Amino acid sequence: MARLDAFSTFLVQIPQDRRARKRYDAYMPSNIAHFDIPADDVERARRFYERVFAWRFEAWGPPDFYLIDTGGGEGDPAIHGAVTRRNQPVTGTGRTGYECTIAVDDLGAIKAAITANGGRILMDEFEIVGVGRLIRFEDTEGNSVCAMHYVAERWKR
């Protein structure tokens, strides 16, 4: 089991002197407002995320386009998303877009649901000290996604 502190990355440690630099304080919020899951098979991707994370989907707009509701109700800071047909098939390997982290309550149950629904665990559970435990997985469409059980109050949903 790997252990990282909150200022580490998967491949590189950030030098101590960079940790002390002043944090960027934007004058406007820069929260992520929307995410898109590209899919070769939109229905397969929709079923995967419904079954693993209990997200709700609504057909909207053009064919092969679904809005995603990730929220659980009042006070839940849900994020607006969509699953759409990929413009071009992915060729080769490597990341082709944003990698999001989904907050979960039970990482073990999510790992089991991922594999039971056609996903694959890419990086097994490890701890980021003071933040939580994280896995990286591949969904049915080849997208790399993370799921994390947060322990620190500031990171929890």
N, C-alpha and C positions, 0 to 999 in steps of 0.2 A: 504494500500500500504506500503510495507516494504521499508526501506532505509538502505543501507549499504555503508560504505566507501570503497575505493579501496583496503584496506588491510583486509577486512572482508571475511568470508566464510559464507555459508548458516547456519551453526550450531554453529560456534565458532568465537569469536572475537580474533584476534591475539594481544597479549599483546604489549603495547607501546614500551617496551625495545627491542623487536624483530624487530620492524620496523626500528630501527636505525642501525642494523647490516649492515656491508659492503655487497654490492651486489656481487654476483658471476660474475666474468668477465671471460668468456671462451676465449681461444685463437682461437677457431674455431666457426663459426656460428652453432647454434643448432636449426635452424628453423625446424618446421614440414615440411617434404617433401612429405608425402603421407598419405592418410587416407583410411580406408576400412569400408564400411557399410555392416555388415553381415545381410543376409536376408534369411528367410525361403522361400519366394516367390520373386525371383529376379525381375521379370517383374512388380509386384505390387510395389516394392520399387522404381524401376526406374521411373514408372509413377508418384509416389508420389513426388519425388524430381524434376522431370521435371516440374510438374504442380505448385508446391509451390515455388521453387527457380529459375525456368527456366534454370536449369543445362542441359548440353548436354551430351549424352551418346553414346559410340561407342563399339559395340560388339567386343571383342578382346580375343584371346587366347582360353582357355578351355570353354566348355559350361557353361552357367550361370555366365559369367564374363563380366562386362562392365567397360571400362575406363570412368571416369567422368571429364568433363571440366567445372570448376566453373567460369572461367574468363569471363569478359565482353569486352575484347579488349585490345588495346594498353595501357600500363601503369597500367593495373589492376593486382594486385599481386595474381593471381589465385593459387590454390593449386591442386596438382595432386591427384586424388582419384579413387576409384573403388567401385562397388557394386558386391558382390559375394555371392554364396550360402553358408549359415551357415554350418559348418562342422557337428555340432550336434545340435539338437533342444535345446532351452533354457528351463531349468526346474527350478522351484522356482522363487524367486524374487531377486532383487538387480542388481547393475550395473555389467556388464560383460566385459567392454572394455572402451576405451577412450570416453570421452564426449567432443564433439567439439562445438564451438560457431560459428554461421554463422552471419556475418555482414549483416544487412538489412537497407534499407532506410525507410520503413514504417512498423512498428511493428504491427499495427492494421490490415493492409492488409494481412500480413503473418499469423497472428493468424486466420483470416477468411479462408485463403487458406488451412491451416493445417487441420482445422476441416472439411472443405468441401471435402477434399481429403482423409479422413479416419484416420487422426492423432488425437491426444488428448492432450490438454493443461494440463501439470502436475503441473506447478507453474505459476501463473498469473504474469503479468507484475509488475516489481518492479525496483527501481532506485538504481544504484550504483553511489554514489555521485562523480562527476568529471569524470565519465567514460561513463555512458549511462543507457538505460533501457533494461531489459532482461526478457525473458520468457524461461521456460524449457518445452519441449513437447516430446511426444512419437510418433515415426513414425509408419507406418503400420506394421513394423516388430518387434516392441517392444523395439527399441533402444531409449535411452534418449539423446536428443539433445537440445542445447540452440540456441536462436536467439537473437541478440542484436542490438539495434539502438545506435551506438556510438555517443557521443557528443564531446568528447575530440579529438582534431586533431591527437594526437599521436596514438590513437587507431583506427582511421578510416582507411578503405581500400584505 
